[in-house]
Amino acid sequence: MSKKALALYGTLFSLGVLAGSISYLNYLGGSRSVEASIPGTNAGAAHLIIAVVLAGVVALINRSIRTDRARGNERGLISGDGGFWRAPFTERGGKQLVFSLLALPTGILEFLCGLAGAVAAARRLERWRLSRFLDIRVPATTQDRAPARRYFLIALPVGLVLTLSAGLAVFTVWRAGLQVIGALDPNFCINGWGGPSYLGASSAHWMDAGALFFVSVAVVRLGTAWQGNLAVRLLDGAHPAPAREAPHPSA
């Protein structure tokens, strides 16, 4: 586990608790009346089914982790980076999250630099970003701009997916913290999933938050690995153009 990653998620959770406390204090201050219950809004049956499915998925993942470790395999999405459940809270997981949060704005900047002819500057920025957050060293062995421009173009949709996924991970942690105190407000629960009780609403929302968190983190891990491989292929210039043959002396 990484102290920095734990501190990041702990801060997000604490900010959620703070926001929920403010919401609850507003309710206590009489700023809102209790809403009327709307039938069918609590989705109790749907969440019961989701809970059964998630229990099966968790069991399968844990079984896969045990099997991989018994075979000495600690790579891949399930067993790599300390295991599926630990991976987000490792130093590598925290760096991947930050890389992904910045992926879209950085990708847009690099793409615009490429259009403006500042490919070298964009390539330097990307090499630094890959080294700093993904521990991928891309040597500067070519001045060919075409592969770099292809990389910056492909990185735009990849960056969109990464930033949205990382943003969802951040939101779910914040939202879980919001639930702690915020759900004491009856309006939070009465028409919410798992409501109308605090315990039911909290169970449903935390279950959903946990599932969304690990799904989004899985997308971040896969996406950053794919983008790293793409950068190695297109940015390092591993295949320079062949040297021209010297003219024959008799020519």
C-alpha positions in Angstrom: 0.0 0.0 0.0 1.1 3.5 -0.7 0.7 6.3 1.9 0.3 8.9 -0.9 -2.5 6.9 -2.6 -4.2 6.2 0.8 -3.9 9.9 1.6 -5.4 10.9 -1.7 -8.5 8.6 -1.3 -8.7 9.5 2.4 -8.9 13.2 1.5 -11.6 12.6 -1.1 -13.6 10.6 1.4 -13.2 13.3 4.1 -14.3 16.0 1.7 -17.4 13.9 1.0 -18.1 13.6 4.7 -17.7 17.4 5.0 -20.1 18.0 2.1 -22.6 15.6 3.6 -22.4 17.3 7.0 -23.1 20.6 5.5 -26.1 19.2 3.7 -27.4 17.6 6.9 -26.9 20.8 8.8 -29.0 22.7 6.2 -31.8 20.2 6.8 -31.6 20.6 10.6 -31.7 24.3 10.0 -35.1 23.9 8.5 -34.1 24.9 5.0 -35.9 21.8 3.5 -39.1 19.9 4.3 -39.3 16.1 4.1 -40.3 15.0 0.6 -43.2 12.7 0.0 -42.3 9.0 -0.8 -42.6 8.0 -4.4 -43.4 4.3 -5.0 -40.8 2.3 -6.9 -37.9 4.7 -6.5 -35.9 2.6 -3.9 -35.0 -0.2 -6.4 -34.7 -2.7 -3.6 -35.3 -5.8 -5.8 -32.8 -4.6 -8.4 -30.2 -4.0 -5.8 -30.7 -7.5 -4.3 -30.0 -9.0 -7.7 -27.0 -6.7 -8.1 -25.7 -7.9 -4.7 -26.0 -11.5 -5.7 -24.2 -10.9 -9.0 -21.4 -8.9 -7.3 -20.9 -11.6 -4.6 -20.3 -14.1 -7.4 -17.9 -11.7 -9.2 -15.9 -11.1 -6.0 -15.7 -14.8 -5.4 -14.4 -15.5 -8.9 -11.8 -12.7 -8.6 -10.6 -14.0 -5.3 -10.4 -17.5 -6.7 -8.4 -16.3 -9.7 -6.0 -14.4 -7.4 -5.4 -17.5 -5.3 -4.8 -19.6 -8.3 -2.4 -17.2 -9.9 -0.4 -16.8 -6.7 -0.2 -20.6 -6.3 1.2 -20.8 -9.8 3.6 -17.9 -9.2 1.8 -15.6 -11.6 1.4 -12.1 -10.3 0.8 -10.2 -13.5 -2.2 -9.1 -15.4 -5.3 -7.2 -14.5 -6.4 -9.6 -11.7 -3.2 -10.5 -9.9 -0.9 -7.7 -11.0 0.2 -4.7 -9.0 -0.5 -6.5 -5.7 -3.8 -8.0 -6.6 -7.1 -6.6 -8.0 -8.3 -5.2 -4.7 -4.9 -3.7 -3.6 -3.9 -2.2 -6.9 -5.7 1.2 -6.7 -4.0 1.8 -3.3 -0.4 1.2 -4.4 2.0 3.8 -5.5 1.6 2.7 -9.1 -2.2 2.8 -8.8 -2.1 6.4 -7.5 0.2 7.5 -10.3 -2.0 5.8 -12.9 -5.0 7.7 -11.4 -3.2 11.1 -11.7 -2.0 10.3 -15.2 -5.6 9.5 -16.2 -7.1 12.5 -14.6 -4.8 14.7 -16.7 -5.0 12.6 -19.8 -7.6 14.5 -21.7 -6.5 18.1 -21.1 -2.9 17.1 -21.7 -3.8 15.2 -24.8 -5.7 18.2 -26.2 -2.7 20.4 -25.5 -0.3 18.0 -27.2 -2.5 17.6 -30.2 -2.8 21.4 -30.7 1.0 21.7 -30.3 1.3 19.0 -33.0 -1.0 21.0 -35.3 1.0 24.2 -34.6 4.2 22.5 -35.6 5.6 22.2 -32.0 5.8 18.5 -32.1 9.1 18.4 -30.3 7.7 20.3 -27.3 4.6 18.0 -27.2 6.8 14.9 -27.4 9.0 16.2 -24.6 5.9 16.8 -22.4 4.6 13.3 -23.2 7.9 11.6 -22.5 8.1 13.4 -19.1 4.5 12.4 -18.3 5.0 8.8 -19.2 8.2 8.7 -17.1 6.8 10.5 -14.1 3.5 8.7 -13.7 3.9 5.4 -15.6 7.6 4.7 -15.2 7.9 4.3 -19.0 11.1 5.7 -20.5 10.7 6.7 -24.1 14.1 7.6 -25.6 14.3 10.5 -28.1 15.8 8.6 -31.0 14.1 10.2 -34.0 12.9 13.6 -35.3 10.2 12.0 -37.5 7.0 13.9 -36.7 4.5 11.6 -38.5 4.4 8.8 -35.8 4.2 11.4 -33.0 1.2 13.1 -34.7 -0.5 9.8 -35.0 0.1 9.1 -31.3 -1.3 12.5 -30.3 -4.4 11.9 -32.5 -5.0 8.4 -31.1 -4.4 9.7 -27.5 -7.4 12.0 -27.7 -10.1 9.3 -27.5 -8.0 7.3 -25.1 -7.5 10.3 -22.9 -11.2 10.9 -22.9 -11.9 7.4 -21.6 -9.1 7.6 -19.1 -10.2 11.0 -17.7 -13.8 9.9 -17.4 -12.9 6.7 -15.7 -10.5 8.3 -13.3 -13.1 11.0 -12.6 -15.7 8.4 -11.8 -13.3 6.7 -9.4 -12.7 10.0 -7.6 -16.5 10.8 -7.6 -17.4 7.4 -6.1 -15.0 7.8 -3.2 -16.3 11.3 -2.5 -19.9 10.1 -2.8 -19.3 7.3 -0.3 -18.0 9.9 2.2 -21.0 12.1 1.5 -23.3 9.3 2.4 -21.9 9.0 6.0 -23.6 12.1 7.4 -25.6 13.3 4.4 -27.8 10.2 4.6 -29.1 11.2 8.0 -31.2 13.7 6.1 -34.4 11.8 5.4 -34.7 13.4 1.9 -31.4 11.7 1.0 -32.9 8.3 1.6 -36.7 8.4 1.3 -36.6 8.2 -2.5 -33.1 7.0 -2.9 -31.8 3.5 -3.8 -32.2 1.2 -0.9 -34.2 3.7 1.1 -36.2 4.8 2.9 -34.0 3.8 5.9 -30.4 5.1 6.4 -29.0 1.5 6.6 -30.8 0.4 3.4 -29.8 3.5 1.4 -26.2 3.4 2.7 -25.8 -0.3 1.8 -27.2 0.2 -1.7 -25.1 3.3 -2.5 -21.9 2.0 -1.0 -22.3 -1.3 -2.9 -22.8 0.6 -6.1 -19.9 2.9 -5.3 -17.6 0.0 -4.7 -18.5 -1.7 -7.9 -18.1 1.5 -10.0 -14.8 2.3 -8.3 -13.2 -1.0 -9.1 -14.6 -1.1 -12.7 -13.3 2.4 -13.4 -9.9 1.6 -11.8 -9.7 -1.5 -14.1 -10.3 0.7 -17.1 -7.6 3.1 -15.9 -5.1 0.2 -15.5 -5.9 -1.3 -18.9 -6.0 2.1 -20.6 -2.7 3.4 -19.2 -0.9 0.1 -20.1 -2.3 0.3 -23.7 -1.2 4.0 -24.0 2.2 3.2 -22.7 2.7 0.5 -25.3 1.5 2.8 -28.0 3.9 5.5 -26.9 6.8 3.0 -27.1 5.8 2.1 -30.7 5.2 5.6 -32.0 7.4 8.0 -29.9 10.7 6.2 -29.5 11.6 6.0 -33.2 12.8 2.4 -32.8 12.7 1.9 -36.5 14.8 4.7 -38.1 15.0 5.0 -41.9 17.8 2.9 -43.5 21.0 4.7 -44.3 21.6 5.5 -48.0 24.3 3.4 -49.7 27.4 5.3 -50.6 27.8 5.8 -54.4 30.2 3.3 -56.1 33.6 4.8 -56.8 33.2 4.0 -60.5 29.8 5.7 -60.8 
